[in-house]
């Protein structure tokens, strides 16, 4: 029954993706895109791919910082290989979280502590989303010349994160005095990995820096895409448009956000007063760069083979 439900879910995602892309190409002729791709500066496009490679390594380093709170002897290269394997499957599994399951499976298979590894993946995802929202929200307010609110947004976002960290730190120090039965015990078991993380503030700062660099590289690479394809889009727009694309791509309604992201680009073109084909091409070319770079993760998959990975990860995580 569960397998049939997953198949239906995948087919639905395929249907949504294909349907939206067909609708897209009915409103914007495909020839416009093929002409732009034919005249592109592929040196600049490779530069955009290079920034994505950098973001892949910094993202792996951020996750490594989280994992080392429980596995202090865990080697960086092993986490990097697992992270890149997950990136590979993110592009070729029909699921938005398929790569996360894979990279978590690889680490938990060798180190154990499935609960902690699962929480580390969730925390890594949430922090990346947090920085995307911060970058996008701050840049959007700057675009509308709301200087006061932009500063307030930055202060409130940073302050809210510090307050959350402080609360978790207090809970960590007082966890031994809490009751160890009922729902409180279950909650303590879930939060245990976070307690270990907040007990390491130096590692936290470095991890946050790596997460921030990861998201900045992902946004900045789209400036290379704009110049590579000669798109008439102000480069400042990427600082709030690309985070919005990233948030939309996280919605589990299509394959990697494909189709949904491009429809959002069409809707944004009018308010931003830019060409619809140019903004849609930015989304498609950016996605192509991501797929190409994620394909490099196939090297990590070959070096760390995991036969029947899709079936095994489902069974492993229950």
C-alpha atoms as one frame of an Amber mdcrd trajectory, in Angstrom:
protein
   0.000   0.000   0.000   2.797   2.404   0.933   4.708   1.612  -2.264   1.602
   2.235  -4.371   1.040   5.571  -2.638   4.632   6.615  -3.365   4.253   5.649
  -7.016   1.061   7.698  -7.276   2.812  10.628  -5.629   5.706  10.455  -8.093
   3.335  10.206 -11.059   1.405  13.207  -9.783   4.616  15.220  -9.512   5.571
  14.205 -13.052   2.137  15.243 -14.261   2.335  18.632 -12.544   5.842  19.272
 -13.904   5.038  18.266 -17.480   1.703  20.091 -17.465   3.195  23.356 -16.230
   6.083  23.176 -18.710   3.657  22.565 -21.594   1.607  25.541 -20.451   4.792
  27.597 -20.240   5.867  26.781 -23.793   2.404  27.624 -25.092   2.785  31.191
 -23.823   6.511  31.576 -24.575   7.815  30.045 -27.845  10.480  27.422 -27.295
  12.492  28.940 -30.160  13.283  31.966 -27.989  15.046  29.730 -25.480  16.894
  27.660 -28.087  18.207  30.856 -29.730  19.507  32.196 -26.432  21.166  28.888
 -25.572  22.842  28.812 -28.972  24.332  32.300 -28.526  25.320  31.906 -24.860
  28.791  32.586 -23.457  29.562  29.153 -22.050  32.712  30.373 -20.348  30.565
  32.498 -18.029  28.112  29.623 -17.685  30.955  27.372 -16.504  31.848  30.114
 -14.037  28.337  29.867 -12.604  28.779  26.098 -12.320  32.084  26.700 -10.511
  30.315  28.748  -7.846  27.845  25.906  -7.371  30.760  23.520  -6.861  32.096
  25.840  -4.146  28.650  25.943  -2.530  28.549  22.140  -2.579  31.767  21.894
  -0.577  30.824  24.652   1.893  27.403  23.032   2.355  29.077  19.709   3.115
  31.376  21.460   5.595  28.396  23.023   7.396  26.759  19.600   7.722  30.054
  18.120   8.906  30.115  20.685  11.746  26.692  19.494  12.882  27.609  15.814
  12.656  30.829  16.241  14.644  28.871  17.179  17.758  28.023  13.463  18.011
  30.829  11.978  15.901  33.998  13.975  16.771  36.222  11.582  14.814  34.151
  11.752  11.637  36.346  12.650   8.647  35.499  15.631   6.471  36.078  13.747
   3.215  33.546  11.084   4.172  30.870  13.700   4.838  31.738  15.490   1.581
  31.330  12.230  -0.363  27.973  11.561   1.320  26.807  15.132   0.688  27.704
  14.986  -3.002  26.016  11.602  -3.323  22.878  13.209  -1.930  23.195  16.088
  -4.410  23.417  13.571  -7.247  20.243  11.782  -6.172  18.488  15.100  -5.573
  18.555  15.613  -9.326  17.730  12.071 -10.393  15.261  10.795  -7.788  11.647
  11.903  -8.267  11.533  13.413  -4.794  12.495  16.765  -3.283  14.074  15.055
  -0.275  15.502  11.954  -1.992  19.072  13.217  -1.742  18.683  13.995   1.952
  17.588  10.419   2.602  20.587   9.122   0.694  23.235  11.233   2.426  21.677
  10.531   5.824  21.571   6.822   5.075  25.258   6.721   4.125  26.367   8.399
   7.357  23.968   6.494   9.627  24.952   3.197   8.016  28.566   3.689   9.098
  28.118   5.657  12.334  24.713   4.579  13.680  22.501   7.000  15.664  19.833
   7.302  12.998  17.821   9.806  15.038  20.728  12.193  15.354  21.687  11.907
  11.682  18.077  12.526  10.619  17.915  15.601  12.872  21.223  16.854  11.476
  19.817  16.695   7.933  16.644  18.531   8.990  18.677  21.169  10.825  20.958
  21.625   7.825  17.931  22.117   5.556  16.200  24.538   7.918  19.290  26.693
   8.381  19.767  26.921   4.616  16.131  27.990   4.266  16.572  30.511   7.083
  19.484  32.184   5.312  17.597  32.185   2.010  14.690  33.980   3.681  17.069
  36.456   5.319  18.862  37.231   2.042  15.626  37.469   0.076  13.680  39.483
   2.644  16.485  41.978   3.270  17.138  42.472  -0.457  13.434  42.846  -1.249
  13.072  45.618   1.333  16.138  47.343  -0.104  14.581  47.107  -3.574  11.501
  48.977  -2.308  13.808  51.498  -0.545  12.473  50.566   2.855  15.790  51.248
   4.585  14.374  51.303   8.116  12.416  48.080   7.695  15.367  46.411   5.987
  17.559  47.128   8.998  14.778  46.076  11.354  14.262  42.817   9.451  17.961
  42.011   9.704  18.063  42.822  13.430  14.875  40.904  14.220  15.936  37.853
  12.200  19.365  37.735  13.840  17.901  38.459  17.254  15.249  35.777  16.865
  17.911  33.223  15.990  20.011  34.216  19.016  16.976  34.002  21.317  16.174
  30.534  19.957  19.779  29.462  20.485  19.713  30.838  24.042  16.484  28.987
  24.826  17.899  25.744  23.502  21.037  26.316  25.552  18.981  26.757  28.744
  16.962  23.657  27.961  20.175  21.719  27.396  21.541  22.738  30.796  18.297
  21.867  32.590  17.383  18.690  30.751  18.608  16.429  33.564  16.060  17.981
  35.944  13.096  17.392  33.631  10.743  14.405  34.042  11.795  11.351  32.085
   8.382   9.894  31.327   5.485  10.407  28.954   5.557  12.950  26.146   8.305
  14.992  27.842  10.681  12.056  27.549   9.833  11.620  23.870  10.403  15.336
  23.295  13.756  15.153  25.090  14.827  12.261  22.876  13.948  14.234  19.756
  15.764  17.364  20.963  18.843  15.531  22.258  20.831  16.065  19.028  20.090
  19.810  19.168  21.286  19.970  22.768  24.643  18.569  21.746  24.852  21.112
  18.963  24.191  24.208  21.099  26.786  23.003  23.591  29.441  23.763  20.924
  29.172  27.550  20.206  32.470  27.808  18.295  31.439  25.067  15.930  28.044
  26.746  15.624  29.592  30.036  14.441  31.756  28.306  11.846  28.816  26.221
  10.659  26.637  29.330  10.269  29.395  31.005   8.261  29.636  28.004   5.925
  25.844  27.895   5.527  25.768  31.602   4.689  28.572  31.233   2.123  26.685
  28.300   0.575  23.527  30.314   0.034  25.390  33.416  -1.184  27.234  31.318
  -3.804  23.937  29.839  -4.979  22.491  33.330  -5.438  25.643  34.895  -6.901
  26.048  32.222  -9.591  22.870  33.499 -11.213  24.616  36.788 -11.977  26.974
  34.752 -14.176  23.912  33.160 -15.801  22.441  36.598 -16.566  25.618  37.715
 -18.332  26.196  34.330 -20.005  22.810  34.446 -21.749  22.617  38.204 -22.250
  19.481  38.545 -20.122  18.095  42.046 -19.621  17.643  41.660 -15.865  19.195
  44.021 -13.266  21.723  41.926 -11.372  20.432  43.153  -7.999  17.178  41.303
  -8.654  18.843  37.929  -8.090  19.192  38.680  -4.378  15.446  38.407  -3.819
  14.243  36.525  -6.920  16.564  33.520  -6.484  15.729  33.023  -2.775  12.058
  33.040  -3.797  12.836  30.417  -6.450  14.633  28.368  -3.786  11.671  28.488
  -1.411   9.234  27.538  -4.195  11.511  24.671  -5.263  11.263  23.206  -1.760
   7.503  22.676  -2.177   6.873  18.939  -2.765   4.491  19.430  -5.698   6.778
  18.966  -8.706  10.133  17.448  -9.625  12.747  19.750  -8.110  10.389  22.719
  -8.395  10.572  22.543 -12.199   7.529  24.132 -13.774   6.290  25.746 -10.565
   9.390  27.923 -10.382   8.995  29.026 -14.003   5.332  29.942 -13.496   6.379
  32.088 -10.540   8.978  33.720 -12.804   6.239  34.553 -15.308   4.168  36.133
 -12.563   7.086  38.212 -11.282   8.047  39.596 -14.702   5.243  42.162 -14.768
   5.764  43.722 -11.308   9.545  43.771 -11.838   9.146  45.210 -15.362  11.424
  42.680 -17.012  10.918  40.371 -19.974   9.020  37.176 -19.172  11.249  35.003
 -21.404  14.377  36.440 -19.760  13.200  35.717 -16.220  12.000  32.238 -17.161
  15.290  31.543 -18.934  17.147  32.602 -15.788  15.202  29.950 -13.882  15.722
  27.235 -16.510  19.429  27.962 -17.031  20.015  28.114 -13.296  18.309  24.752
 -12.908  20.428  23.317 -15.737  23.581  24.470 -13.943  22.391  22.794 -10.733
  21.701  19.499 -12.531  25.098  19.551 -14.260  26.961  20.247 -11.022  24.930
  17.693  -9.066  25.881  15.136 -11.723  29.432  15.365 -10.398  28.077  13.628
  -7.311  27.985  10.499  -9.452  31.729  10.249  -8.814  31.045  10.037  -5.078
  28.346   7.433  -5.717  30.827   5.312  -7.678  33.448   5.636  -4.934  30.895
   4.822  -2.216  28.577   2.362  -3.954  25.172   1.784  -2.434  23.201  -0.725
  -4.532  19.404  -0.389  -4.514  19.847   2.890  -2.646  16.273   4.061  -3.124
  14.731   0.870  -1.716  17.256   0.605   1.091  16.860   4.195   2.271  13.095
   3.793   2.494  13.447   0.616   4.532  16.219   2.100   6.685  14.304   5.235
   7.669  11.057   3.326   8.064
